[in-house]
Amino acid sequence: MNLAATTSDRTAVLVDFGGVITTSVFAAFEEFGAALGDPGLPLRLLGGDPISRALLADHESGRIDAEDFEQGFAERLRAHGAAVTAEGLAARMQAGLRRDDRTVALVDDLRAAGVPVALVSNAFGRDCYAGFDLAALADEVVISAELGIRKPSRRIYALACERLGVAPEQAVMVDDLQQNLDGAARIGIAGVLHTDADTTRLELAERFGFGTGRVPGQV
């Protein structure tokens, strides 16, 4: 996607956490599944099993806590042949996640260039943000479980824009899930589908001009 060709007045960035600020969530879940004997099982359930999908939505929205999610999802895994205990399940599912220092550096560069950044994240588990100073990472932090709404609801993006003091039409969302970008697009937010830090940096540098001598927001 060529942002310069489609967004002439973008001045702020919304950025996802898992899979953007960190390494791939999909890869971590597949690593966990491999330990159970079926790499694709967790993602198949979370993506296609109605009970598992409801558990995830309720947990990310703060309607059930981590323990309730773990208990319910462990039951779904066991029903599909995986020998798993509930305690600490969310942490084990995310054990393969690592901080992506290249994306963190990109966010730092955006902010240094005068581009305000909001972290917009669907929470998962008790400690998914452990080791990160979120307040230092972004200008605003918007977490699904704290608000009772989750991506791809347009309300969570609207709130992030409101906190940054920009209109949705002034913002770009960086996320590794197309469905989340589609939700943001419904209120006018442009999207960058994140695959790796270097590609995302090229797209955002073209639009916001950090490191090029241009003033952020100018075409």
C-alpha positions in Angstrom: 0.0 0.0 0.0 1.4 3.4 -1.0 0.3 5.7 1.9 1.5 8.8 0.1 -0.9 8.1 -2.7 -3.9 7.5 -0.5 -3.5 9.6 2.7 -2.5 13.2 2.1 -3.1 14.5 5.6 -2.2 11.8 8.1 -0.5 13.1 11.2 -0.8 10.4 13.8 -0.2 6.6 14.2 -2.0 3.9 16.1 0.0 0.8 16.6 -0.8 -2.7 17.7 1.2 -4.6 20.4 1.2 -8.3 19.9 2.7 -9.2 16.5 4.0 -5.6 15.9 5.8 -4.4 19.0 6.5 -8.1 19.6 7.4 -11.0 17.3 4.6 -12.9 15.6 1.7 -14.1 17.8 0.8 -16.7 15.2 4.3 -18.2 15.4 4.2 -18.2 19.2 0.8 -20.0 19.2 2.1 -22.5 16.6 5.1 -23.1 18.8 2.8 -23.8 21.7 0.7 -26.1 19.5 3.7 -28.0 18.4 4.5 -28.8 22.0 1.0 -30.3 22.2 1.6 -32.4 19.0 -0.4 -30.2 16.6 1.1 -26.8 15.7 -2.1 -25.4 14.2 -4.6 -26.5 16.9 -4.6 -23.3 19.0 -5.2 -21.0 16.0 -7.8 -23.3 14.5 -9.8 -23.2 17.7 -9.4 -19.5 18.3 -10.3 -18.8 14.7 -13.0 -21.4 14.0 -14.4 -22.9 17.1 -17.4 -20.8 18.4 -16.8 -21.6 22.1 -13.1 -20.7 21.8 -13.9 -17.6 19.8 -16.4 -16.4 22.5 -13.9 -17.1 25.3 -11.2 -15.0 23.5 -13.7 -12.1 22.8 -14.9 -12.1 26.4 -11.4 -12.2 27.8 -10.0 -9.4 25.5 -13.0 -7.3 26.4 -12.5 -7.8 30.1 -15.8 -9.7 30.7 -13.9 -12.7 31.9 -10.5 -12.8 33.6 -7.4 -14.8 32.6 -8.2 -17.7 34.8 -11.7 -18.1 33.3 -10.3 -18.0 29.8 -7.6 -20.5 30.7 -10.0 -22.9 32.2 -12.4 -22.6 29.3 -9.8 -22.8 26.5 -8.0 -25.7 28.2 -11.3 -27.6 28.1 -11.6 -26.9 24.4 -8.0 -28.0 23.8 -8.6 -31.2 25.7 -11.8 -31.8 23.7 -9.6 -31.8 20.6 -7.1 -34.3 22.0 -4.5 -32.1 23.6 -3.3 -32.9 27.1 -3.1 -29.5 28.8 -3.6 -27.9 32.2 -5.4 -24.7 32.6 -3.1 -22.9 35.1 -0.7 -20.6 33.3 -2.1 -21.5 29.9 -2.0 -18.0 28.4 1.6 -17.5 29.5 2.6 -20.8 27.9 0.8 -19.8 24.7 2.8 -16.6 24.5 6.2 -18.0 25.7 7.6 -17.7 22.2 6.9 -13.9 21.9 9.9 -11.6 21.9 10.2 -7.8 21.9 10.8 -6.5 18.4 13.5 -3.9 18.9 13.3 -2.7 15.3 9.6 -1.8 15.6 10.2 -0.2 19.0 12.9 1.9 17.4 10.5 2.8 14.6 7.9 4.1 17.1 10.7 6.1 18.9 11.7 7.6 15.6 8.1 8.6 14.7 7.6 10.3 18.1 11.0 12.0 17.8 9.8 13.4 14.4 6.7 14.9 16.1 4.2 12.1 15.1 2.0 11.2 18.1 1.5 7.5 18.6 -1.2 5.6 20.4 -0.8 1.9 21.4 -4.1 0.1 20.7 -4.1 -3.5 21.9 -6.4 -6.4 22.7 -5.2 -7.7 26.0 -4.4 -11.4 26.5 -3.5 -13.2 29.7 -2.2 -11.6 32.9 1.2 -10.6 31.9 1.2 -10.0 28.1 2.8 -6.5 28.7 5.4 -7.6 31.2 8.8 -6.1 30.6 7.4 -3.2 28.6 7.0 0.4 29.9 3.9 1.2 27.9 3.7 4.8 29.1 7.2 5.4 27.8 6.5 3.5 24.5 3.6 5.6 23.3 1.9 8.9 23.9 -1.4 7.2 24.7 -2.2 3.6 25.7 -5.5 2.1 24.8 -6.1 -1.5 26.2 -9.2 -3.5 25.3 -9.8 -5.1 28.7 -9.7 -1.7 30.5 -12.4 -0.3 28.2 -14.7 -3.2 27.6 -14.2 -3.0 23.9 -11.8 -4.7 21.5 -10.5 -4.4 18.0 -12.0 -4.4 15.4 -14.7 -2.3 17.1 -14.6 1.1 15.6 -15.1 2.6 19.1 -11.7 1.6 20.3 -10.0 3.4 17.4 -12.2 6.4 17.8 -11.2 6.7 21.5 -7.5 6.3 20.6 -7.8 9.2 18.1 -9.7 11.3 20.6 -7.0 10.8 23.2 -4.3 11.9 20.6 -6.4 14.9 19.7 -6.8 13.9 16.0 -9.6 13.0 13.7 -9.7 9.4 12.4 -9.1 10.8 8.9 -5.7 12.0 10.3 -4.5 8.6 11.6 -2.8 5.5 10.3 -3.2 2.1 12.0 -0.4 -0.4 12.0 -1.6 -4.0 12.7 -0.7 -7.5 11.8 -4.3 -8.5 11.4 -6.3 -7.4 8.3 -9.6 -7.6 10.2 -8.3 -5.0 12.7 -7.3 -2.7 9.8 -10.7 -3.2 8.3 -12.4 -2.1 11.5 -10.2 1.0 11.6 -11.0 1.8 8.0 -14.7 2.0 8.8 -14.1 5.3 10.5 -11.6 6.6 8.0 -8.3 5.4 9.5 -5.7 4.3 6.9 -4.0 1.0 7.4 -0.6 -0.6 7.2 -0.6 -4.4 7.4 2.5 -5.2 9.4 4.7 -8.1 8.3 8.1 -6.8 9.5 9.6 -3.7 10.9 11.6 -2.8 7.9 8.7 -2.8 5.5 6.5 -0.9 7.9 9.3 1.7 8.4 9.5 2.3 4.6 5.8 2.9 4.4 5.6 5.2 7.3 8.8 7.1 6.5 7.4 7.8 3.1 4.2 9.3 4.6 5.6 11.0 7.7 9.0 12.0 6.4 11.1 11.2 9.5 14.7 11.1 8.6 14.1 13.0 5.3 14.1 16.5 6.5 10.3 16.9 5.8 7.9 18.1 8.5 5.5 15.4 9.6 2.1 15.9 8.0 3.4 17.8 5.0 3.1 16.2 1.6 
